[in-house]
C-alpha cells in the first residue's frame, strides 16, 4: 500500500513542479525521496539508499547532504504547499459554515535535547514536545493547520490561522479558546466563535466583554446552540482518522526533532492521508461503476 500511495503523491509533485531544477535534481525528486521515507516511517538517510527502492520506480536519488539542504529551500517547501493545495477540493471549503478548531499533542521524550520542544499540557498532564493545531470543516482534511511548541497558546495560534479561512459561519472550540481577543479576530474574518466558559457555573463578571463572547454564552444555553456545539466532537474523529491507518501520523519518531522537521513530517503525513483518501474514493467509485 505504501508504494501505491507514494506513486499518487509523486505523480502530483511532478505535475506541479514547474520550476527549473537546481542542479541535477528536480524539486519533485527531493519531495519524492522525502515522501518515500515518511510513508515507510523511516529516515531520509534510509530513503537515499538505492537498496531500499524497487527497481521499477524510476527516480533520481540524491545524497543525504543534498536532501538536508534542499528540504529547507523555498522552492521545495512551496512545492509541498502546492501539493497540499491540490487536495483542497476534498475539504469542500466553500460550503463549510461550521468549523472546528483544536490541537493534537505530539510529545517527545522528557529527556529529549530538542531545543524547540517545550513542556506544556498534553493528553494526560504535562508533556514535552509539539502540538498540531488545526481547523476542520465538514471534509476529512484540515482547512488550515500549524505546528508549534507544546506550550504555545491556543488563542494565539488560532488567531494566526483565521486569515486562511474562506466564507463565514461558526467556529467551535473548547474552553481554552474562550478569549475576548479571539472573538474579535474571528468576527473580522466573518466567523462567530463559540466556546464554553473556562469556569462552569461562573458568570462573565463585571468587566466588559466582546459582544460575540456574550452572544456565544447565550447561544450555548439554547437547544440550537447545544446541538451546534455537539459538532465539535467530530474533530476528534478527524485526528483519529489521520493517525489510524498504515502510514498515518503516529507518535513522532526519534529522528524527527526541531520545529522545521516536525512541520515537514506532519505535512507529509497529511499528504499521505489525502492520497489514501483519494485512492479509497477512486476504488469505491470503480466498484460502484
C-alpha positions in Angstrom: 0.0 0.0 0.0 2.9 2.4 0.8 4.2 2.1 -2.8 0.7 2.9 -4.3 0.2 6.0 -2.0 3.7 7.2 -2.9 3.0 6.9 -6.6 -0.1 9.1 -6.3 1.9 11.8 -4.5 5.0 11.6 -6.7 2.8 11.9 -9.8 1.2 15.0 -8.4 4.5 16.5 -7.4 5.9 16.1 -10.9 2.8 17.7 -12.4 3.0 20.7 -10.1 6.8 21.1 -10.3 7.1 23.9 -12.9 10.4 25.4 -11.7 13.7 24.8 -13.3 15.8 22.2 -11.5 18.6 23.4 -9.3 21.4 21.2 -10.4 20.8 17.5 -11.2 17.7 17.0 -9.1 14.2 18.5 -9.7 12.2 19.7 -6.7 9.8 16.8 -7.3 12.8 14.3 -6.9 13.6 15.8 -3.5 9.9 15.7 -2.4 9.6 12.2 -3.8 12.5 10.8 -1.8 11.3 12.5 1.4 7.8 11.1 1.0 9.3 7.6 0.3 10.9 7.9 3.8 7.8 9.3 5.5 5.4 6.8 4.1 7.6 4.0 5.4 8.3 5.8 8.7 12.0 5.9 8.0 14.7 8.5 7.9 15.7 10.4 4.8 19.1 8.7 5.1 17.3 5.4 4.6 15.5 6.7 1.6 18.7 7.8 -0.1 20.0 4.2 -0.2 19.1 2.7 -3.6 18.8 -0.7 -1.9 15.6 0.5 -0.3 13.9 1.3 -3.6 12.2 -1.1 -6.0 14.0 -1.4 -9.3 10.8 -0.4 -11.3 10.5 3.0 -9.7 12.4 5.4 -11.9 13.6 8.3 -9.7 16.9 10.1 -9.2 18.0 9.6 -5.7 20.1 12.4 -4.2 22.6 12.1 -1.3 21.7 12.7 2.3 23.5 16.1 2.3 21.6 17.2 -0.8 18.3 16.2 0.8 19.1 18.1 4.0 20.0 21.2 2.1 17.1 21.1 -0.5 14.4 20.2 2.0 14.9 23.7 3.6 14.8 25.5 0.2 11.9 27.8 -0.6 11.2 26.0 -3.9 10.8 22.6 -2.3 8.7 24.0 0.6 6.5 25.8 -2.0 6.0 22.6 -3.9 4.9 20.8 -0.7 2.4 23.7 -0.1 1.2 23.4 -3.7 0.6 19.7 -3.3 -1.4 20.4 -0.1 -3.5 22.9 -2.1 -4.2 20.4 -4.8 -6.2 18.4 -2.3 -8.3 21.4 -1.1 -11.3 20.3 -3.1 -11.6 17.3 -0.9 -12.5 19.6 2.0 -15.4 21.4 0.2 -14.1 24.6 1.6 -16.8 27.0 0.3 -19.6 25.0 2.0 -18.2 24.7 5.5 -20.3 27.0 7.6 -19.5 25.1 10.8 -15.7 24.7 11.5 -13.9 23.3 14.5 -10.5 24.2 16.0 -8.5 22.1 18.3 -4.9 20.8 18.9 -3.3 17.4 19.0 -0.2 16.9 21.2 2.9 15.5 19.5 5.0 14.5 22.5 8.7 13.6 22.5 10.7 12.1 25.3 11.0 14.1 28.5 14.8 13.9 28.3 15.0 15.0 24.7 17.6 17.6 23.9 15.5 19.2 21.2 15.8 23.0 21.8 12.5 23.7 20.1 10.4 21.2 22.1 8.7 22.7 25.2 6.8 21.5 28.2 3.0 22.1 28.1 -0.4 20.5 28.6 -0.7 17.2 26.8 -3.4 14.5 26.9 -2.7 13.2 30.4 -0.9 16.1 32.1 2.3 17.8 31.2 4.4 16.6 28.3 7.3 17.8 26.3 7.1 18.3 22.5 4.9 20.0 20.0 1.2 20.4 19.1 -0.6 20.1 15.8 -3.2 22.9 15.7 -5.9 22.5 13.0 -9.2 23.9 11.8 -11.5 21.4 10.1 -14.7 21.9 8.2 -17.0 19.1 7.0 -14.3 17.5 4.9 -11.7 14.9 6.1 -8.7 17.2 5.6 -7.8 20.3 7.7 -8.7 23.6 6.1 -5.6 25.1 7.8 -3.1 23.9 10.3 0.1 24.9 12.3 2.7 23.1 14.3 4.0 24.8 17.4 5.7 24.0 20.7 3.6 22.2 23.3 3.4 25.4 25.4 2.0 27.6 22.6 -1.1 29.5 23.4 -4.3 28.1 21.7 -5.8 31.6 21.1 -2.5 32.9 19.7 -2.2 30.1 17.2 -5.9 30.1 16.3 -5.7 33.9 15.5 -2.9 33.1 13.1 -5.0 30.5 11.2 -8.1 32.7 10.8 -6.9 34.6 7.7 -6.7 31.2 5.9 -10.4 30.6 6.2 -12.9 31.4 3.5 -16.6 32.1 3.7 -18.2 32.6 7.1 -20.1 30.8 9.8 -19.4 29.3 13.2 -16.0 28.4 14.6 -16.3 25.9 17.5 -13.6 25.5 20.2 -13.2 24.2 23.7 -12.9 26.4 26.8 -9.2 27.2 26.0 -10.4 29.3 23.1 -12.8 31.4 25.2 -11.0 34.7 24.9 -12.1 38.2 24.0 -9.3 38.9 21.5 -10.1 35.7 19.7 -13.8 36.6 19.5 -12.8 39.9 18.0 -10.4 38.3 15.5 -13.0 35.7 14.4 -15.6 38.4 13.7 -13.1 40.2 11.5 -13.0 37.1 9.3 -16.8 36.6 9.3 -17.0 33.9 11.9 -18.8 33.6 15.2 -16.6 31.9 17.7 -18.5 29.5 20.1 -16.6 28.3 23.1 -17.8 27.4 26.6 -16.8 29.4 29.7 -13.5 28.5 31.2 -15.1 28.1 34.6 -18.5 26.3 34.5 -21.2 28.0 36.6 -19.4 31.3 36.7 -20.8 34.4 35.0 -18.9 36.8 32.8 -18.1 39.0 35.8 -18.2 42.8 35.9 -15.6 43.6 33.2 -16.7 44.4 29.7 -16.7 41.6 27.1 -16.9 41.5 23.4 -20.5 41.2 22.1 -19.7 38.0 20.3 -18.5 36.4 23.6 -21.7 37.3 25.3 -23.7 36.0 22.2 -21.8 32.7 22.4 -22.6 32.3 26.1 -26.3 32.9 25.4 -26.3 30.7 22.4 -24.9 27.7 24.4 -28.0 28.0 26.7 -30.3 27.3 23.8 -31.2 23.9 22.2 -29.8 25.1 18.9 -26.6 26.1 20.5 -26.1 22.8 22.3 -26.8 20.9 19.1 -24.4 23.1 17.2 -21.6 22.7 19.8 -22.1 18.9 19.7 -20.5 19.1 16.2 -17.2 19.9 17.9 -16.6 16.3 18.7 -16.0 15.4 15.0 -12.5 16.9 15.2 -11.5 14.1 17.5 -12.6 11.7 14.7 -10.6 13.7 12.2 -7.5 13.4 14.3 -8.2 9.7 14.8 -8.6 9.1 11.0 -5.3 11.0 10.4 -3.5 8.6 12.7 -5.3 5.2 12.4 -4.2 3.9 9.0 -1.0 2.4 7.7 1.5 5.3 7.2 -0.6 7.7 9.3 0.6 10.3 11.8 1.9 8.0 14.6 3.9 9.4 17.5 6.9 11.3 16.3 9.9 9.1 15.6 13.1 9.8 17.5 14.8 11.3 14.4 12.1 13.9 13.8 13.2 16.7 16.0 13.4 20.5 15.7 10.4 22.5 14.6 11.1 22.7 10.9 11.5 18.9 10.7 8.3 18.3 12.6 6.4 20.6 10.3 7.6 18.8 7.2 6.9 15.4 8.7 3.3 16.4 9.7 2.7 18.0 6.2 3.9 14.8 4.6 1.6 12.7 6.7 -1.4 14.9 5.8 -0.5 14.5 2.1 -0.2 10.7 2.6 -3.6 10.7 4.2 -5.1 12.7 1.4 -3.6 10.2 -1.1 -5.1 7.4 0.9 -8.5 9.0 0.8 -8.2 9.7 -2.9 -7.2 6.1 -3.6 -10.0 4.8 -1.4 -12.6 7.1 -3.1 -11.4 6.0 -6.5 -11.7 2.4 -5.6 -15.2 2.9 -4.3 -16.3 4.7 -7.5 -14.8 1.9 -9.6 -16.6 -0.7 -7.5 -19.9 1.0 -7.9 -19.4 1.6 -11.6 
